[in-house]
Amino acid sequence: MATAGKVIKCKAAIIWEIGETISVEEVEVAPPRAHEIRVKIVATGICRTDDHVLQGFFPNIKYPVIAGHEGAGIVESVGPEVTCVKPGDKVIPLCVPQCGECSCCLSPKTNSCLKSHLYEPCQNLMPDKTSRFTCKGKVIYHFLWTSTFSEYTVVPDAAIAKIDDNAPLEKVCLFGCGFPTGYGAAINNAKVEPGSTCAVFGLGGVGLSVIMGCKAVGASRIIGIDINKAKFPKAKELGATECISPQDFKKPINEVLVEMTGLGVDYAFEAIGFIDTQVAAFASCNLGYGTCVLIGEPPAGSQLALDPTQFISGKKLLGCMLGGWKLKDALPKLISDYMKKKCNIDALITHTLPFEKISEGFELLHAGKCIRCVLLL
């Protein structure tokens, strides 16, 4: 392409300081270096995690920063030694990389690559500890090596997956985070069994994806829990057998669920990130063999206090990162299933906006009026 090897000027949404309104600015995006790819982002979802960056939930994030991690686009150019993609390929940047070389990548037990933000907090910068973004003469930091709130972004080759050339980017961008996280929480992390009873706390994009995963494996009862009843019809459309609001009961919601199910649910999923709901989700599980999966990420520094005697009888508490998928390997199959209409991510997209209206997208998120808002760049 004519732009290969050159600095590209384009629009990007910058968070200059914690709590400030996100600002669409002209930025300069440097060419990719060795083992890097520059991508023209076509579509990106707004995830709650991006709002957490805006609110300053994560202590290791450096500002000013370009957030966004649920995007899809087309390779514009590649740096030296890149072999996994070529210019023109449709791709999805990966917010959890897969280097393919570390002990975690070589193990079937985890998708937690040692190059991820859990081990290298400086995903604020590229692996060589420099940024590819500048604006008004200032260095702008990366986010999770994805930074999809930019018309062009640069990612390491460990953090990108090639996808089907026919995949609609304005839809499959959700495979960058929300859908595989929830769907995989049910299938990979919890390993929900046919005939099971499940409870899903939080009916946003991730929670609804959990419901789809539970339904796909044959759960017989799927109870959706949210204080926003406007989300109930969508949850039932996607597989919830019933929905309840904690505000309709005088007793704790975990006690309600135990009464509804006899001894508690087989599987509970917390897709919000509040300590109180995490405790309630665990308490709602069957005392002998219930499994609780924590998906939502609470603010940094939060502490989870649980009665240790609840574990003695066999209850389990599991974590979930991106649904347990090694996405570099898994995305082609997941997107193939979507193209064959085996999963309905389209139902998660309630709003589509031009990129310039990104602030409006965040307002919809805050107001609880959207499941996923997709921005078109």
HELIX and SHEET records of a PDB file:
HELIX    1   1 ARG A   48  GLN A   55  1                                   8    
HELIX    2   2 ASP A  157  ALA A  159  5                                   3    
HELIX    3   3 LEU A  169  VAL A  172  1                                   4    
HELIX    4   4 CYS A  173  GLY A  176  5                                   4    
HELIX    5   5 GLY A  178  GLY A  184  1                                   7    
HELIX    6   6 ALA A  185  ASN A  189  3                                   5    
HELIX    7   7 GLY A  205  ALA A  216  1                                  12    
HELIX    8   8 LYS A  229  LYS A  231  5                                   3    
HELIX    9   9 PHE A  232  LEU A  238  1                                   7    
HELIX   10  10 PRO A  246  ASP A  248  5                                   3    
HELIX   11  11 ILE A  253  THR A  261  1                                   9    
HELIX   12  12 ILE A  275  ALA A  283  1                                   9    
HELIX   13  13 THR A  309  ILE A  312  1                                   4    
HELIX   14  14 LEU A  322  GLY A  324  5                                   3    
HELIX   15  15 LEU A  327  MET A  339  1                                  13    
HELIX   16  16 ILE A  345  LEU A  348  5                                   4    
HELIX   17  17 PHE A  355  LYS A  357  5                                   3    
HELIX   18  18 ILE A  358  HIS A  366  1                                   9    
SHEET    1   A 4 ILE A   8  ILE A  14  0                                        
SHEET    2   A 4 SER A  23  VAL A  29 -1                                        
SHEET    3   A 4 PHE A 133  CYS A 135 -1                                        
SHEET    4   A 4 LYS A 138  ILE A 140 -1                                        
SHEET    1   B 5 TYR A 152  PRO A 156  0                                        
SHEET    2   B 5 GLU A  36  GLY A  45 -1                                        
SHEET    3   B 5 GLY A  71  VAL A  78 -1                                        
SHEET    4   B 5 LYS A  90  PRO A  93 -1                                        
SHEET    5   B 5 ILE A 160  LYS A 162 -1                                        
SHEET    1   C 4 TYR A 152  PRO A 156  0                                        
SHEET    2   C 4 GLU A  36  GLY A  45 -1                                        
SHEET    3   C 4 ARG A 372  LEU A 376 -1                                        
SHEET    4   C 4 ILE A 349  PRO A 354  1                                        
SHEET    1   D 6 GLU A 242  ILE A 244  0                                        
SHEET    2   D 6 ARG A 221  ILE A 225  1                                        
SHEET    3   D 6 THR A 197  PHE A 201  1                                        
SHEET    4   D 6 TYR A 267  GLU A 270  1                                        
SHEET    5   D 6 THR A 291  LEU A 294  1                                        
SHEET    6   D 6 LYS A 316  GLY A 319  1                                        
END                                                                             
